[in-house]
């Protein structure tokens, strides 16, 4: 079989680095993989949806934080073949800054939400530590 004959199902997701002051908003994963581990809010891009729209929707569904698509700034595209144990997932990551008064509540598949230091987010699921590191770079 030649390389061009090989196929691989690819799932598209979106993640958000939501910054409030010197902290970022994280979720505790309520589902495998990485059940109970800290992660960025995010999830699947639905059919007919852009990654930017999915990022805003997932942030709202998982944390109750509402932002517009225009508020989101591209951080990067993450496509390492082994970044997700479920298979091939490509994620488009965005950064958004929200007011200091912003509150978050766990929803959807988030077991909990926490504001953690942007400079030291801790051990995170998937490649989310790399995404946070990249989000700290000036735009």
VMD Tcl script that builds the backbone (N, CA, C; Angstrom):
set m [mol new atoms 417]
animate dup $m
set s [atomselect $m all]
$s set {name element resname resid chain x y z} {
  {N N UNK 1 A 0.849 -1.168 0.000}
  {CA C UNK 1 A 0.000 0.000 0.000}
  {C C UNK 1 A 0.901 1.240 0.000}
  {N N UNK 2 A 0.618 2.176 -0.877}
  {CA C UNK 2 A 1.399 3.407 -0.928}
  {C C UNK 2 A 0.890 4.389 0.120}
  {N N UNK 3 A 1.705 5.389 0.414}
  {CA C UNK 3 A 1.330 6.375 1.424}
  {C C UNK 3 A 0.028 7.079 1.099}
  {N N UNK 4 A -0.213 7.389 -0.179}
  {CA C UNK 4 A -1.434 8.118 -0.518}
  {C C UNK 4 A -2.672 7.237 -0.454}
  {N N UNK 5 A -2.492 5.922 -0.358}
  {CA C UNK 5 A -3.625 5.015 -0.230}
  {C C UNK 5 A -4.045 4.800 1.225}
  {N N UNK 6 A -3.196 5.176 2.150}
  {CA C UNK 6 A -3.520 5.040 3.566}
  {C C UNK 6 A -4.483 6.157 3.960}
  {N N UNK 7 A -5.471 5.800 4.758}
  {CA C UNK 7 A -6.400 6.820 5.237}
  {C C UNK 7 A -6.468 6.760 6.755}
  {N N UNK 8 A -6.807 7.878 7.331}
  {CA C UNK 8 A -6.906 7.973 8.780}
  {C C UNK 8 A -8.051 8.932 9.095}
  {N N UNK 9 A -8.958 8.488 9.954}
  {CA C UNK 9 A -10.049 9.369 10.360}
  {C C UNK 9 A -9.480 10.448 11.273}
  {N N UNK 10 A -9.809 11.695 10.975}
  {CA C UNK 10 A -9.323 12.821 11.754}
  {C C UNK 10 A -10.518 13.556 12.342}
  {N N UNK 11 A -10.459 13.801 13.646}
  {CA C UNK 11 A -11.500 14.559 14.340}
  {C C UNK 11 A -10.985 15.977 14.573}
  {N N UNK 12 A -11.854 16.965 14.401}
  {CA C UNK 12 A -11.478 18.354 14.608}
  {C C UNK 12 A -12.073 18.851 15.916}
  {N N UNK 13 A -11.226 19.456 16.748}
  {CA C UNK 13 A -11.664 20.002 18.029}
  {C C UNK 13 A -11.158 21.436 18.174}
  {N N UNK 14 A -11.679 22.112 19.196}
  {CA C UNK 14 A -11.239 23.470 19.506}
  {C C UNK 14 A -11.045 23.577 21.013}
  {N N UNK 15 A -10.002 24.281 21.434}
  {CA C UNK 15 A -9.698 24.489 22.845}
  {C C UNK 15 A -9.529 25.981 23.108}
  {N N UNK 16 A -9.765 26.375 24.367}
  {CA C UNK 16 A -9.703 27.791 24.726}
  {C C UNK 16 A -8.839 28.014 25.961}
  {N N UNK 17 A -7.887 28.937 25.840}
  {CA C UNK 17 A -7.133 29.430 26.975}
  {C C UNK 17 A -7.830 30.730 27.380}
  {N N UNK 18 A -8.632 30.656 28.435}
  {CA C UNK 18 A -9.426 31.785 28.917}
  {C C UNK 18 A -8.664 32.433 30.072}
  {N N UNK 19 A -8.226 33.685 29.870}
  {CA C UNK 19 A -7.354 34.374 30.816}
  {C C UNK 19 A -8.142 35.435 31.587}
  {N N UNK 20 A -7.979 35.393 32.897}
  {CA C UNK 20 A -8.567 36.398 33.793}
  {C C UNK 20 A -7.456 36.857 34.722}
  {N N UNK 21 A -6.957 38.081 34.486}
  {CA C UNK 21 A -5.816 38.554 35.269}
  {C C UNK 21 A -4.610 37.674 34.979}
  {N N UNK 22 A -4.031 37.092 36.016}
  {CA C UNK 22 A -2.885 36.202 35.855}
  {C C UNK 22 A -3.257 34.733 35.889}
  {N N UNK 23 A -4.547 34.432 35.751}
  {CA C UNK 23 A -5.020 33.042 35.831}
  {C C UNK 23 A -5.663 32.595 34.528}
  {N N UNK 24 A -5.741 31.282 34.367}
  {CA C UNK 24 A -6.494 30.693 33.254}
  {C C UNK 24 A -7.581 29.789 33.823}
  {N N UNK 25 A -8.621 29.629 33.048}
  {CA C UNK 25 A -9.748 28.789 33.442}
  {C C UNK 25 A -9.499 27.364 32.974}
  {N N UNK 26 A -9.565 26.423 33.904}
  {CA C UNK 26 A -9.403 25.011 33.569}
  {C C UNK 26 A -10.639 24.245 34.008}
  {N N UNK 27 A -10.795 23.078 33.419}
  {CA C UNK 27 A -11.869 22.173 33.818}
  {C C UNK 27 A -11.254 20.897 34.361}
  {N N UNK 28 A -12.022 20.195 35.163}
  {CA C UNK 28 A -11.662 18.837 35.556}
  {C C UNK 28 A -12.460 17.937 34.641}
  {N N UNK 29 A -11.780 17.075 33.903}
  {CA C UNK 29 A -12.456 16.227 32.924}
  {C C UNK 29 A -13.388 15.245 33.624}
  {N N UNK 30 A -14.630 15.213 33.139}
  {CA C UNK 30 A -15.631 14.322 33.705}
  {C C UNK 30 A -15.770 13.014 32.944}
  {N N UNK 31 A -14.972 12.843 31.872}
  {CA C UNK 31 A -15.055 11.646 31.022}
  {C C UNK 31 A -13.653 11.192 30.637}
  {N N UNK 32 A -13.496 9.894 30.352}
  {CA C UNK 32 A -12.227 9.425 29.803}
  {C C UNK 32 A -12.044 10.005 28.391}
  {N N UNK 33 A -10.874 10.117 27.861}
  {CA C UNK 33 A -9.626 9.806 28.561}
  {C C UNK 33 A -9.263 10.930 29.528}
  {N N UNK 34 A -8.348 10.652 30.375}
  {CA C UNK 34 A -7.861 11.612 31.371}
  {C C UNK 34 A -8.947 12.031 32.354}
  {N N UNK 35 A -9.839 11.107 32.703}
  {CA C UNK 35 A -10.895 11.365 33.677}
  {C C UNK 35 A -10.286 11.959 34.951}
  {N N UNK 36 A -10.828 13.088 35.410}
  {CA C UNK 36 A -10.375 13.732 36.632}
  {C C UNK 36 A -9.176 14.641 36.478}
  {N N UNK 37 A -8.574 14.662 35.312}
  {CA C UNK 37 A -7.388 15.483 35.088}
  {C C UNK 37 A -7.790 16.889 34.624}
  {N N UNK 38 A -6.927 17.846 34.884}
  {CA C UNK 38 A -7.156 19.222 34.474}
  {C C UNK 38 A -6.938 19.369 32.969}
  {N N UNK 39 A -7.808 20.171 32.334}
  {CA C UNK 39 A -7.707 20.412 30.890}
  {C C UNK 39 A -8.245 21.803 30.576}
  {N N UNK 40 A -8.023 22.221 29.360}
  {CA C UNK 40 A -8.624 23.457 28.870}
  {C C UNK 40 A -10.061 23.166 28.452}
  {N N UNK 41 A -10.947 24.156 28.556}
  {CA C UNK 41 A -12.290 23.970 27.998}
  {C C UNK 41 A -12.178 23.766 26.487}
  {N N UNK 42 A -12.966 22.867 25.968}
  {CA C UNK 42 A -12.936 22.628 24.526}
  {C C UNK 42 A -13.700 21.382 24.163}
  {N N UNK 43 A -13.747 21.110 22.870}
  {CA C UNK 43 A -14.441 19.916 22.409}
  {C C UNK 43 A -14.570 19.895 20.900}
  {N N UNK 44 A -15.437 19.019 20.452}
  {CA C UNK 44 A -15.619 18.775 19.021}
  {C C UNK 44 A -16.170 19.985 18.275}
  {N N UNK 45 A -15.711 20.134 17.043}
  {CA C UNK 45 A -16.301 21.089 16.114}
  {C C UNK 45 A -17.456 20.355 15.443}
  {N N UNK 46 A -18.658 20.886 15.589}
  {CA C UNK 46 A -19.847 20.251 15.020}
  {C C UNK 46 A -19.918 20.459 13.514}
  {N N UNK 47 A -20.632 19.574 12.787}
  {CA C UNK 47 A -20.801 19.760 11.338}
  {C C UNK 47 A -21.373 21.144 11.038}
  {N N UNK 48 A -20.794 21.814 10.039}
  {CA C UNK 48 A -21.256 23.137 9.640}
  {C C UNK 48 A -20.764 24.271 10.522}
  {N N UNK 49 A -19.915 23.966 11.516}
  {CA C UNK 49 A -19.444 24.950 12.477}
  {C C UNK 49 A -17.961 25.245 12.237}
  {N N UNK 50 A -17.538 26.468 12.456}
  {CA C UNK 50 A -16.113 26.785 12.399}
  {C C UNK 50 A -15.465 26.434 13.734}
  {N N UNK 51 A -14.155 26.305 13.736}
  {CA C UNK 51 A -13.457 26.021 14.986}
  {C C UNK 51 A -13.625 27.186 15.963}
  {N N UNK 52 A -13.681 28.398 15.460}
  {CA C UNK 52 A -13.848 29.577 16.319}
  {C C UNK 52 A -15.225 29.542 16.987}
  {N N UNK 53 A -16.257 29.209 16.223}
  {CA C UNK 53 A -17.610 29.101 16.789}
  {C C UNK 53 A -17.663 27.977 17.819}
  {N N UNK 54 A -17.005 26.853 17.513}
  {CA C UNK 54 A -16.980 25.723 18.450}
  {C C UNK 54 A -16.267 26.109 19.742}
  {N N UNK 55 A -15.180 26.867 19.649}
  {CA C UNK 55 A -14.446 27.284 20.841}
  {C C UNK 55 A -15.337 28.130 21.749}
  {N N UNK 56 A -16.042 29.095 21.168}
  {CA C UNK 56 A -16.937 29.944 21.968}
  {C C UNK 56 A -18.064 29.114 22.573}
  {N N UNK 57 A -18.623 28.197 21.790}
  {CA C UNK 57 A -19.726 27.344 22.273}
  {C C UNK 57 A -19.255 26.431 23.394}
  {N N UNK 58 A -18.132 25.770 23.210}
  {CA C UNK 58 A -17.617 24.841 24.226}
  {C C UNK 58 A -17.260 25.569 25.521}
  {N N UNK 59 A -16.676 26.762 25.415}
  {CA C UNK 59 A -16.368 27.537 26.613}
  {C C UNK 59 A -17.645 27.826 27.393}
  {N N UNK 60 A -18.695 28.218 26.693}
  {CA C UNK 60 A -19.977 28.500 27.346}
  {C C UNK 60 A -20.581 27.229 27.949}
  {N N UNK 61 A -20.609 26.138 27.179}
  {CA C UNK 61 A -21.226 24.895 27.662}
  {C C UNK 61 A -20.496 24.311 28.872}
  {N N UNK 62 A -19.165 24.370 28.863}
  {CA C UNK 62 A -18.397 23.727 29.935}
  {C C UNK 62 A -18.178 24.609 31.155}
  {N N UNK 63 A -18.225 25.945 30.977}
  {CA C UNK 63 A -17.858 26.828 32.089}
  {C C UNK 63 A -18.865 27.948 32.348}
  {N N UNK 64 A -19.809 28.158 31.453}
  {CA C UNK 64 A -20.758 29.253 31.604}
  {C C UNK 64 A -20.199 30.616 31.216}
  {N N UNK 65 A -18.955 30.648 30.725}
  {CA C UNK 65 A -18.334 31.911 30.319}
  {C C UNK 65 A -18.687 32.178 28.855}
  {N N UNK 66 A -19.303 33.347 28.631}
  {CA C UNK 66 A -19.747 33.720 27.288}
  {C C UNK 66 A -18.776 34.723 26.665}
  {N N UNK 67 A -18.267 34.380 25.488}
  {CA C UNK 67 A -17.438 35.285 24.698}
  {C C UNK 67 A -17.951 35.239 23.266}
  {N N UNK 68 A -17.580 36.229 22.475}
  {CA C UNK 68 A -17.952 36.196 21.060}
  {C C UNK 68 A -16.814 35.577 20.263}
  {N N UNK 69 A -17.132 35.130 19.079}
  {CA C UNK 69 A -16.097 34.575 18.207}
  {C C UNK 69 A -15.010 35.602 17.937}
  {N N UNK 70 A -15.404 36.873 17.811}
  {CA C UNK 70 A -14.434 37.936 17.538}
  {C C UNK 70 A -13.480 38.173 18.699}
  {N N UNK 71 A -13.852 37.753 19.913}
  {CA C UNK 71 A -12.988 37.906 21.079}
  {C C UNK 71 A -11.815 36.928 21.050}
  {N N UNK 72 A -11.949 35.847 20.312}
  {CA C UNK 72 A -10.971 34.758 20.323}
  {C C UNK 72 A -9.799 35.053 19.384}
  {N N UNK 73 A -8.584 34.825 19.900}
  {CA C UNK 73 A -7.355 35.036 19.142}
  {C C UNK 73 A -6.691 33.677 18.928}
  {N N UNK 74 A -6.329 33.382 17.705}
  {CA C UNK 74 A -5.710 32.097 17.384}
  {C C UNK 74 A -4.374 31.934 18.110}
  {N N UNK 75 A -4.221 30.797 18.788}
  {CA C UNK 75 A -2.949 30.431 19.418}
  {C C UNK 75 A -2.175 29.524 18.478}
  {N N UNK 76 A -2.851 28.507 17.930}
  {CA C UNK 76 A -2.182 27.587 17.026}
  {C C UNK 76 A -3.024 26.367 16.720}
  {N N UNK 77 A -2.469 25.518 15.861}
  {CA C UNK 77 A -3.093 24.255 15.477}
  {C C UNK 77 A -2.210 23.142 16.018}
  {N N UNK 78 A -2.827 22.186 16.685}
  {CA C UNK 78 A -2.110 21.105 17.357}
  {C C UNK 78 A -2.529 19.791 16.718}
  {N N UNK 79 A -1.570 19.145 16.047}
  {CA C UNK 79 A -1.926 17.988 15.231}
  {C C UNK 79 A -0.969 16.805 15.362}
  {N N UNK 80 A -0.240 16.735 16.467}
  {CA C UNK 80 A 0.640 15.581 16.660}
  {C C UNK 80 A -0.205 14.309 16.615}
  {N N UNK 81 A 0.225 13.309 15.864}
  {CA C UNK 81 A -0.588 12.096 15.709}
  {C C UNK 81 A -0.952 11.394 17.010}
  {N N UNK 82 A -0.146 11.534 18.056}
  {CA C UNK 82 A -0.398 10.817 19.312}
  {C C UNK 82 A -0.886 11.734 20.434}
  {N N UNK 83 A -1.438 12.896 20.108}
  {CA C UNK 83 A -1.827 13.860 21.150}
  {C C UNK 83 A -3.056 13.427 21.924}
  {N N UNK 84 A -3.819 12.478 21.401}
  {CA C UNK 84 A -5.048 12.018 22.063}
  {C C UNK 84 A -5.106 10.500 21.977}
  {N N UNK 85 A -5.293 9.816 23.107}
  {CA C UNK 85 A -5.330 8.350 23.077}
  {C C UNK 85 A -6.536 7.769 22.340}
  {N N UNK 86 A -7.538 8.563 22.036}
  {CA C UNK 86 A -8.725 8.067 21.329}
  {C C UNK 86 A -8.513 7.938 19.835}
  {N N UNK 87 A -7.435 8.534 19.325}
  {CA C UNK 87 A -7.180 8.505 17.892}
  {C C UNK 87 A -6.628 9.829 17.422}
  {N N UNK 88 A -6.801 10.096 16.129}
  {CA C UNK 88 A -6.233 11.302 15.527}
  {C C UNK 88 A -7.158 12.494 15.720}
  {N N UNK 89 A -6.743 13.414 16.575}
  {CA C UNK 89 A -7.499 14.635 16.860}
  {C C UNK 89 A -6.617 15.833 16.536}
  {N N UNK 90 A -7.158 16.740 15.755}
  {CA C UNK 90 A -6.486 18.004 15.458}
  {C C UNK 90 A -7.270 19.092 16.173}
  {N N UNK 91 A -6.576 19.891 16.976}
  {CA C UNK 91 A -7.250 20.949 17.723}
  {C C UNK 91 A -6.755 22.321 17.285}
  {N N UNK 92 A -7.700 23.229 17.143}
  {CA C UNK 92 A -7.391 24.627 16.899}
  {C C UNK 92 A -7.595 25.328 18.242}
  {N N UNK 93 A -6.543 25.956 18.749}
  {CA C UNK 93 A -6.595 26.572 20.073}
  {C C UNK 93 A -6.673 28.093 19.954}
  {N N UNK 94 A -7.469 28.673 20.845}
  {CA C UNK 94 A -7.678 30.115 20.893}
  {C C UNK 94 A -7.397 30.633 22.285}
  {N N UNK 95 A -7.117 31.926 22.359}
  {CA C UNK 95 A -6.919 32.627 23.621}
  {C C UNK 95 A -7.977 33.723 23.699}
  {N N UNK 96 A -8.481 33.965 24.911}
  {CA C UNK 96 A -9.412 35.059 25.141}
  {C C UNK 96 A -9.137 35.624 26.527}
  {N N UNK 97 A -9.250 36.935 26.658}
  {CA C UNK 97 A -9.098 37.583 27.950}
  {C C UNK 97 A -10.465 38.083 28.390}
  {N N UNK 98 A -10.827 37.756 29.628}
  {CA C UNK 98 A -12.134 38.140 30.165}
  {C C UNK 98 A -11.936 39.073 31.356}
  {N N UNK 99 A -12.975 39.833 31.733}
  {CA C UNK 99 A -12.865 40.750 32.871}
  {C C UNK 99 A -12.583 40.020 34.188}
  {N N UNK 100 A -11.952 40.736 35.118}
  {CA C UNK 100 A -11.629 40.178 36.445}
  {C C UNK 100 A -12.868 39.661 37.181}
  {N N UNK 101 A -14.013 40.223 36.872}
  {CA C UNK 101 A -15.253 39.837 37.557}
  {C C UNK 101 A -15.885 38.558 36.998}
  {N N UNK 102 A -15.300 37.974 35.974}
  {CA C UNK 102 A -15.871 36.788 35.325}
  {C C UNK 102 A -15.926 35.612 36.284}
  {N N UNK 103 A -17.092 34.992 36.346}
  {CA C UNK 103 A -17.304 33.788 37.165}
  {C C UNK 103 A -17.537 32.605 36.231}
  {N N UNK 104 A -17.182 31.427 36.710}
  {CA C UNK 104 A -17.360 30.210 35.917}
  {C C UNK 104 A -18.057 29.151 36.760}
  {N N UNK 105 A -18.869 28.335 36.096}
  {CA C UNK 105 A -19.571 27.222 36.731}
  {C C UNK 105 A -19.417 25.984 35.863}
  {N N UNK 106 A -19.132 24.849 36.469}
  {CA C UNK 106 A -18.965 23.609 35.709}
  {C C UNK 106 A -20.272 23.210 35.048}
  {N N UNK 107 A -20.185 22.808 33.804}
  {CA C UNK 107 A -21.339 22.337 33.063}
  {C C UNK 107 A -20.912 21.329 32.027}
  {N N UNK 108 A -21.861 20.785 31.281}
  {CA C UNK 108 A -21.603 19.821 30.209}
  {C C UNK 108 A -20.743 18.675 30.742}
  {N N UNK 109 A -19.584 18.413 30.144}
  {CA C UNK 109 A -18.765 17.287 30.592}
  {C C UNK 109 A -17.619 17.711 31.520}
  {N N UNK 110 A -17.708 18.907 32.098}
  {CA C UNK 110 A -16.718 19.356 33.078}
  {C C UNK 110 A -17.207 18.990 34.483}
  {N N UNK 111 A -16.386 18.261 35.225}
  {CA C UNK 111 A -16.752 17.889 36.595}
  {C C UNK 111 A -16.571 19.059 37.554}
  {N N UNK 112 A -15.635 19.963 37.220}
  {CA C UNK 112 A -15.365 21.143 38.043}
  {C C UNK 112 A -14.618 22.152 37.186}
  {N N UNK 113 A -14.615 23.399 37.630}
  {CA C UNK 113 A -13.820 24.439 36.977}
  {C C UNK 113 A -12.933 25.094 38.023}
  {N N UNK 114 A -11.764 25.547 37.583}
  {CA C UNK 114 A -10.828 26.220 38.486}
  {C C UNK 114 A -10.056 27.274 37.716}
  {N N UNK 115 A -9.793 28.390 38.390}
  {CA C UNK 115 A -8.858 29.379 37.866}
  {C C UNK 115 A -7.493 29.012 38.447}
  {N N UNK 116 A -6.502 28.816 37.590}
  {CA C UNK 116 A -5.158 28.445 38.029}
  {C C UNK 116 A -4.157 29.436 37.434}
  {N N UNK 117 A -2.974 29.561 38.031}
  {CA C UNK 117 A -1.997 30.520 37.517}
  {C C UNK 117 A -1.583 30.223 36.072}
  {N N UNK 118 A -1.639 31.241 35.246}
  {CA C UNK 118 A -1.219 31.122 33.844}
  {C C UNK 118 A 0.226 30.664 33.750}
  {N N UNK 119 A 1.067 31.171 34.632}
  {CA C UNK 119 A 2.493 30.840 34.600}
  {C C UNK 119 A 2.786 29.407 35.019}
  {N N UNK 120 A 1.894 28.802 35.825}
  {CA C UNK 120 A 2.111 27.439 36.311}
  {C C UNK 120 A 0.783 26.693 36.366}
  {N N UNK 121 A 0.290 26.245 35.203}
  {CA C UNK 121 A -1.026 25.603 35.182}
  {C C UNK 121 A -1.052 24.202 35.787}
  {N N UNK 122 A 0.109 23.619 36.029}
  {CA C UNK 122 A 0.159 22.263 36.579}
  {C C UNK 122 A 0.129 21.216 35.490}
  {N N UNK 123 A -0.008 19.974 35.911}
  {CA C UNK 123 A -0.025 18.831 35.002}
  {C C UNK 123 A -1.389 18.763 34.327}
  {N N UNK 124 A -1.410 18.868 33.005}
  {CA C UNK 124 A -2.672 18.927 32.267}
  {C C UNK 124 A -2.811 17.758 31.295}
  {N N UNK 125 A -4.063 17.467 30.945}
  {CA C UNK 125 A -4.373 16.403 29.989}
  {C C UNK 125 A -3.886 16.781 28.584}
  {N N UNK 126 A -3.761 15.748 27.767}
  {CA C UNK 126 A -3.400 15.908 26.354}
  {C C UNK 126 A -2.109 16.735 26.242}
  {N N UNK 127 A -2.082 17.704 25.325}
  {CA C UNK 127 A -0.936 18.600 25.158}
  {C C UNK 127 A -1.294 20.011 25.616}
  {N N UNK 128 A -2.210 20.111 26.568}
  {CA C UNK 128 A -2.720 21.411 26.971}
  {C C UNK 128 A -1.677 22.293 27.660}
  {N N UNK 129 A -0.669 21.692 28.300}
  {CA C UNK 129 A 0.409 22.512 28.866}
  {C C UNK 129 A 1.143 23.258 27.756}
  {N N UNK 130 A 1.350 22.607 26.627}
  {CA C UNK 130 A 2.019 23.249 25.485}
  {C C UNK 130 A 1.153 24.376 24.924}
  {N N UNK 131 A -0.152 24.137 24.836}
  {CA C UNK 131 A -1.067 25.171 24.343}
  {C C UNK 131 A -1.018 26.390 25.261}
  {N N UNK 132 A -1.045 26.174 26.577}
  {CA C UNK 132 A -0.977 27.281 27.535}
  {C C UNK 132 A 0.347 28.018 27.385}
  {N N UNK 133 A 1.434 27.296 27.245}
  {CA C UNK 133 A 2.746 27.912 27.055}
  {C C UNK 133 A 2.745 28.779 25.808}
  {N N UNK 134 A 2.200 28.263 24.725}
  {CA C UNK 134 A 2.148 29.024 23.478}
  {C C UNK 134 A 1.239 30.252 23.611}
  {N N UNK 135 A 0.180 30.152 24.392}
  {CA C UNK 135 A -0.748 31.264 24.584}
  {C C UNK 135 A -0.111 32.401 25.372}
  {N N UNK 136 A 0.915 32.112 26.151}
  {CA C UNK 136 A 1.589 33.154 26.927}
  {C C UNK 136 A 2.464 34.052 26.062}
  {N N UNK 137 A 2.791 33.589 24.876}
  {CA C UNK 137 A 3.615 34.392 23.978}
  {C C UNK 137 A 2.840 35.590 23.462}
  {N N UNK 138 A 3.509 36.725 23.298}
  {CA C UNK 138 A 2.798 37.902 22.763}
  {C C UNK 138 A 2.216 37.614 21.374}
  {N N UNK 139 A 1.043 38.177 21.114}
  {CA C UNK 139 A 0.368 37.956 19.822}
  {C C UNK 139 A 1.092 38.652 18.694}
}
mol reanalyze $m
mol bondsrecalc $m
mol representation Tube
mol addrep $m
